[in-house]
Amino acid sequence: MLDRIDIHIDVPAVKFRDLTGETPPETDDSDTIRDRVIAARDKQRLRLTEEKIFSNAAMTPRMIRRHCAIDAESEQMLERAMTRLGLSARAYDRILKVSRTIADLEGSDDIRSAHVAEAVGYRSLDRTYWT
């Protein structure tokens, strides 16, 4: 059932210093983050217009193969993660879609190994409950 969810992460408790304002806030303000998300959504809409969908989340396996190409380094990393974590084919597709979204948020046309690594990191419940 968990492999049907694209992103799942553990959220640690907030540290006391964060509550009291003793740590510096995130460097990007809400407007900057919103602009980055809007740009990523626009990029997705343009890429997927022919597919008649509007977001990476709606991609079918065929679309994923077309729009989520990864390089050899990323492929090896993903293969190791799949083997080590015992991930399903569905999880593989989800990781590729999330990697594509991470790349879009970064403004990158290509999915790089850092994007794949981050997407694998979002499969924390797979590691917690299935390994």
Backbone bond lengths (Angstrom), bond angles and torsions (degrees), N, CA, C in turn:
res aa  C-N    CA-C-N  psi(-1)  N-CA   C-N-CA  omega(-1)  CA-C   N-CA-C  phi
1 M - - - 1.447 - - 1.539 111.21 -
2 L 1.341 117.82 -39.87 1.457 120.64 -177.65 1.522 113.17 -63.35
3 D 1.340 118.27 -28.23 1.454 118.71 -178.33 1.524 112.38 -71.70
4 R 1.319 118.71 -5.22 1.465 122.22 175.92 1.523 111.64 -85.75
5 I 1.318 117.85 -5.90 1.461 122.71 179.71 1.527 107.96 -101.67
6 D 1.341 116.97 127.98 1.463 121.13 -175.06 1.525 113.51 -66.72
7 I 1.298 116.88 -46.25 1.473 120.83 -175.44 1.516 108.64 -130.48
8 H 1.323 116.28 129.87 1.454 120.14 170.67 1.514 107.96 -144.70
9 I 1.332 114.45 130.09 1.460 120.22 -177.43 1.520 109.54 -137.60
10 D 1.309 114.47 156.14 1.455 120.18 171.66 1.522 107.33 -83.95
11 V 1.301 116.35 137.77 1.456 120.52 177.79 1.521 107.30 -111.38
12 P 1.332 116.78 111.89 1.455 119.21 -178.71 1.528 111.13 -71.21
13 A 1.305 115.97 159.66 1.459 120.90 176.78 1.529 108.93 -62.47
14 V 1.318 116.11 148.07 1.457 121.34 178.67 1.524 108.69 -72.39
15 K 1.321 116.07 132.63 1.471 120.67 179.45 1.525 109.89 -73.46
16 F 1.311 115.57 148.41 1.455 121.21 -178.33 1.523 111.38 -56.47
17 R 1.326 117.70 -41.51 1.468 120.91 -179.95 1.523 111.63 -60.27
18 D 1.328 116.80 -35.29 1.465 120.07 177.87 1.527 110.53 -66.39
19 L 1.318 116.66 -35.82 1.461 120.62 179.80 1.518 112.17 -71.03
20 T 1.317 116.63 -33.39 1.456 120.71 -176.14 1.522 113.06 -90.64
21 G 1.335 117.22 -1.56 1.456 120.14 177.19 1.509 114.15 81.66
22 E 1.323 118.26 16.49 1.460 121.03 -179.00 1.529 112.72 -82.11
23 T 1.318 117.26 -11.14 1.463 119.99 177.08 1.520 108.52 -106.92
24 P 1.331 116.89 149.55 1.473 118.38 -179.13 1.521 110.94 -67.86
25 P 1.327 117.13 144.70 1.466 120.34 179.35 1.527 110.58 -72.03
26 E 1.330 115.95 168.20 1.463 120.96 175.97 1.527 108.75 -56.08
27 T 1.327 115.97 142.19 1.464 119.76 -175.10 1.519 112.88 -70.39
28 D 1.320 118.66 -32.98 1.462 121.30 179.21 1.521 110.21 -86.47
29 D 1.319 115.82 131.71 1.460 118.63 176.82 1.536 109.37 -84.49
30 S 1.298 116.15 172.87 1.465 121.53 -175.84 1.529 112.13 -59.60
31 D 1.323 117.20 -38.42 1.465 120.04 179.90 1.526 111.23 -63.52
32 T 1.316 117.14 -41.51 1.468 121.57 179.31 1.518 110.46 -65.13
33 I 1.317 116.46 -43.44 1.465 120.75 179.13 1.529 110.10 -64.89
34 R 1.332 116.68 -44.03 1.470 120.71 178.35 1.528 110.70 -59.07
35 D 1.317 117.19 -44.02 1.462 121.06 179.26 1.521 111.53 -61.73
36 R 1.325 116.62 -39.68 1.469 121.16 178.82 1.533 110.47 -65.54
37 V 1.320 117.25 -40.42 1.470 121.30 178.95 1.532 110.08 -67.68
38 I 1.318 117.73 -42.58 1.465 120.69 178.65 1.524 110.33 -62.19
39 A 1.321 117.40 -43.18 1.469 120.77 178.53 1.526 110.92 -62.25
40 A 1.333 116.84 -41.43 1.474 120.29 178.78 1.522 110.87 -65.16
41 R 1.321 117.51 -41.96 1.472 120.80 178.72 1.527 111.22 -64.80
42 D 1.338 116.69 -39.96 1.467 120.38 176.95 1.532 110.30 -62.59
43 K 1.317 116.40 -42.01 1.468 121.69 178.67 1.533 110.30 -61.08
44 Q 1.318 116.41 -43.56 1.464 120.89 178.07 1.530 110.76 -63.33
45 R 1.307 116.26 -45.90 1.469 120.37 -179.11 1.527 111.19 -58.66
46 L 1.330 116.55 -44.47 1.467 120.59 178.81 1.522 111.18 -63.92
47 R 1.324 117.12 -45.72 1.459 121.37 -178.46 1.522 111.81 -63.01
48 L 1.321 116.35 -36.36 1.466 120.86 -170.91 1.523 114.27 -102.33
49 T 1.332 117.41 9.07 1.464 120.72 -179.22 1.517 111.60 -55.45
50 E 1.329 117.50 -47.55 1.470 120.98 179.87 1.524 112.33 -60.67
51 E 1.320 115.87 -30.04 1.467 120.89 -177.44 1.528 111.79 -78.72
52 K 1.341 115.97 -11.63 1.465 122.20 -178.78 1.540 112.30 65.25
53 I 1.333 114.71 32.06 1.469 121.58 171.53 1.519 106.62 -129.22
54 F 1.320 117.36 169.52 1.453 118.76 -175.01 1.527 114.52 -123.74
55 S 1.341 118.37 -2.08 1.464 118.14 -179.14 1.520 111.10 -146.45
56 N 1.315 115.13 157.23 1.463 121.11 178.66 1.524 111.40 -59.29
57 A 1.299 116.82 -34.28 1.472 120.61 -177.33 1.517 112.22 -60.65
58 A 1.320 117.76 -26.91 1.460 121.56 -176.68 1.535 113.33 -89.01
59 M 1.318 117.49 0.25 1.463 119.55 -177.92 1.528 112.12 -65.64
60 T 1.323 115.03 139.49 1.462 122.17 173.81 1.530 108.19 -84.83
61 P 1.333 118.32 167.34 1.470 119.27 177.21 1.541 113.41 -53.93
62 R 1.315 117.95 -38.94 1.470 120.69 178.14 1.528 110.91 -63.13
63 M 1.313 116.77 -42.62 1.465 121.27 178.57 1.519 111.24 -66.44
64 I 1.322 116.10 -37.68 1.463 120.25 178.67 1.519 109.62 -59.70
65 R 1.324 117.84 -44.68 1.472 121.33 179.82 1.521 110.63 -61.38
66 R 1.324 116.84 -35.28 1.464 121.37 -178.57 1.527 112.51 -75.85
67 H 1.333 117.34 -40.93 1.463 120.68 -169.47 1.536 115.05 -106.67
68 C 1.314 117.26 -3.54 1.469 119.48 -175.82 1.526 111.70 -124.66
69 A 1.307 117.00 44.93 1.463 120.77 178.60 1.531 109.27 -66.19
70 I 1.321 114.88 138.69 1.471 119.82 178.16 1.522 108.96 -124.82
71 D 1.323 115.72 156.60 1.461 120.36 -179.66 1.529 110.37 -80.24
72 A 1.321 115.93 174.20 1.470 121.69 -175.78 1.527 111.75 -60.74
73 E 1.326 117.01 -40.89 1.471 120.28 179.91 1.531 110.86 -62.06
74 S 1.319 116.22 -44.45 1.463 120.61 179.20 1.522 111.03 -65.95
75 E 1.315 115.71 -38.03 1.463 120.20 179.19 1.532 110.98 -63.47
76 Q 1.323 116.67 -43.03 1.467 120.30 178.53 1.527 110.64 -64.47
77 M 1.328 116.31 -42.83 1.460 120.45 178.94 1.526 110.59 -61.19
78 L 1.316 115.80 -43.99 1.461 120.14 -179.45 1.526 111.17 -66.98
79 E 1.320 117.02 -38.15 1.464 120.23 177.42 1.529 110.94 -62.34
80 R 1.344 116.51 -43.44 1.476 119.94 177.76 1.523 110.79 -62.17
81 A 1.323 116.86 -43.52 1.466 120.66 -179.97 1.525 110.89 -63.92
82 M 1.318 116.35 -42.54 1.471 120.46 179.76 1.529 110.24 -60.90
83 T 1.318 115.74 -43.67 1.465 120.81 -178.57 1.525 110.64 -68.50
84 R 1.321 116.17 -49.49 1.466 121.02 -176.26 1.526 112.11 -64.45
85 L 1.339 116.09 -39.60 1.465 120.09 -176.42 1.523 112.70 -93.11
86 G 1.322 116.89 -7.64 1.464 120.14 -179.00 1.514 112.50 63.64
87 L 1.332 116.19 41.73 1.461 120.27 -176.00 1.530 111.96 -78.30
88 S 1.304 115.70 153.32 1.465 122.56 -178.87 1.528 110.59 -86.04
89 A 1.331 115.54 170.67 1.467 121.43 174.76 1.531 110.07 -61.51
90 R 1.301 116.41 -36.69 1.469 120.31 177.59 1.529 110.29 -63.27
91 A 1.324 117.53 -41.45 1.462 120.95 177.96 1.526 110.42 -63.93
92 Y 1.321 116.95 -38.24 1.467 121.72 177.36 1.531 109.88 -57.25
93 D 1.326 116.66 -48.92 1.464 120.09 178.96 1.518 111.48 -62.84
94 R 1.296 116.93 -40.63 1.471 120.61 179.97 1.529 110.57 -63.49
95 I 1.330 116.36 -41.89 1.466 120.25 178.71 1.525 110.30 -61.45
96 L 1.316 117.70 -42.08 1.461 120.29 178.95 1.525 111.67 -64.32
97 K 1.337 117.48 -41.36 1.465 120.12 178.43 1.527 111.10 -64.74
98 V 1.311 116.85 -42.75 1.465 119.97 179.29 1.531 109.72 -67.28
99 S 1.330 118.05 -38.75 1.472 121.52 176.39 1.529 110.50 -59.04
100 R 1.343 115.97 -43.04 1.468 120.85 178.53 1.525 110.04 -61.35
101 T 1.327 116.93 -41.74 1.464 120.72 179.75 1.523 111.47 -66.69
102 I 1.320 117.30 -41.10 1.468 121.09 177.80 1.527 109.73 -61.39
103 A 1.330 116.70 -43.77 1.465 120.71 177.33 1.535 110.31 -61.68
104 D 1.326 117.12 -42.30 1.472 120.68 178.34 1.528 110.96 -61.27
105 L 1.323 117.07 -42.84 1.472 120.40 179.53 1.520 111.47 -64.11
106 E 1.313 116.08 -28.82 1.468 121.19 179.15 1.529 111.08 -85.47
107 G 1.334 116.54 -9.14 1.460 120.34 -178.77 1.519 113.48 82.73
108 S 1.323 116.58 15.95 1.457 121.96 -177.27 1.528 111.42 -92.23
109 D 1.329 115.99 134.65 1.467 120.08 175.70 1.519 111.20 -76.26
110 D 1.328 116.60 -26.71 1.464 121.79 -177.52 1.522 110.95 -107.97
111 I 1.310 115.79 146.54 1.460 121.42 172.82 1.528 106.64 -84.12
112 R 1.322 116.88 122.28 1.469 121.53 -179.88 1.521 109.77 -106.31
113 S 1.315 114.90 169.78 1.462 119.56 -176.79 1.528 112.13 -61.00
114 A 1.325 117.76 -32.51 1.472 120.14 177.32 1.530 111.12 -63.37
115 H 1.320 116.46 -35.61 1.470 120.28 178.66 1.525 110.15 -68.03
116 V 1.337 115.86 -42.40 1.470 120.17 178.99 1.525 110.07 -65.18
117 A 1.327 116.64 -43.50 1.464 120.49 -179.93 1.531 110.82 -60.41
118 E 1.323 117.05 -42.16 1.464 120.19 178.76 1.527 110.72 -64.64
119 A 1.330 116.55 -42.72 1.468 120.42 179.59 1.523 111.19 -63.45
120 V 1.326 117.43 -40.55 1.470 120.57 176.72 1.526 109.29 -62.00
121 G 1.318 116.12 -38.50 1.464 120.59 178.50 1.518 113.35 -60.41
122 Y 1.324 116.13 -26.40 1.456 120.02 178.57 1.520 113.44 -80.13
123 R 1.307 117.12 5.33 1.464 121.76 176.57 1.526 109.91 -99.97
124 S 1.306 117.23 38.58 1.465 121.29 -173.61 1.524 113.25 -62.02
125 L 1.306 118.08 -33.10 1.465 118.60 179.83 1.523 110.93 -69.15
126 D 1.331 117.22 -30.71 1.467 119.32 173.61 1.523 109.66 -60.32
127 R 1.328 116.61 -43.33 1.473 120.03 -179.64 1.514 111.22 -68.45
128 T 1.329 116.57 -38.50 1.459 120.34 -176.98 1.509 113.04 -69.90
129 Y 1.328 117.56 -44.96 1.440 120.36 -171.06 1.517 116.01 -101.08
130 W 1.340 117.57 -14.73 1.452 118.76 -173.17 1.506 113.55 -119.04
131 T 1.325 119.29 -1.00 1.466 119.18 179.96 1.507 110.33 -114.76
